[in-house]
Amino acid sequence: MKKQLIIEFVFLFFMGNIFAQNVRFGVRGGANLTMMPTVDKTPLSEGYNSRLASGMGIFTEIEISDVFSVRAGVEYNGQGGVKDGLQALPTMRKITEIATNMGMSMSEETQAALGAVIPMMPANYYANVKSTMRFDYVSIPILAQYNLNFGSSPWGIYINGGPCVSFIVSAMQITEGTSSVYVDPSGQTTIWSQIPSKDPVNIQAMIRAQVPEIADFLEKFNTFGESDITGELKSVNFGLAGNIGIRYRCRRSCFFVEAGGIYGFNTIQQDSANGTNRIGAMSVMVGYSFSMF
């Protein structure tokens, strides 16, 4: 309900002023240098560096006076971070992916093999890979803007800022590289070497026979891929957005370049057990706006 009310407000903000003389419409686009600052540190949440992503959107600007205006828009913002090297990854996510690919019709022997191996698995495994968190958000900023005009010159500068609400569209963890899976960050001991391989219970042999997909994952070098983690993140984030820019006006048209950013106040994970992060980005945008009158 809250999400619907916010969208309706922005729609009315656009449409309710469409015939006003002091309303401008515009588009903007450019690059975001994203970040994932850690709030609660765990092996899963810490260590992410910034990544380059795109940003774009449409907006309307109501010019209250020569120096003050209000700008609201709807934007797409790429977010996320990158971690490269030996790092922690969640074990149960991988086991779930393997079990899903195997299908639901498991034999009793297969279920017994899974039941035997899962308690032996650490909560996180370690692999020497590159992980990219690629998040896509739709953001709705509402910004108060102060404009400084240079007399009759077409040039001017401005600064704006205000609240922003963002809705997640998709979240992918893209893991690149080939690696064994280890029990700790030293990268010395594989998980497979810790699973009993001698009688009276040769669990390694049981896994090879009943769940070869898990045996391959634990025993061999793995080529990693993409995981959809949208369901692991909160759907809404509240924060602040702002920009400082320079513009050039030519009759009803306006061209501008601005630098700014967006920062979310909320942590992004649904479950805080594996640590938490916030998200944000610094941006450089170019844009164009026009007045109909």
ABEGO torsion letter per residue (X at the ends): XAAAAAAAAAAAAAAAAAABAABBBBBBBEBBBBBBBBABBBAAABGBBBBBBBBBBBBBBBBABAABBBBBBBBBBBBEBBBBEBBBBBAAAAAAAAAAAAEABBBAAAAAAAAAAAAABBABBBBBBBBBBBBBBBBBBBBBBBBBBBEABABBBBBBBEBBBBBBABBBBBBBEBBBBBABAAGABBAAAABBABOABBAAAAAAAABAAAAAAAABBBBBBBBBAAAABBABBBBBBBBBBBBBBBEABBBBBBBBBBBBABBABABAAAEBBBBBBBBBBBBBBBBAX
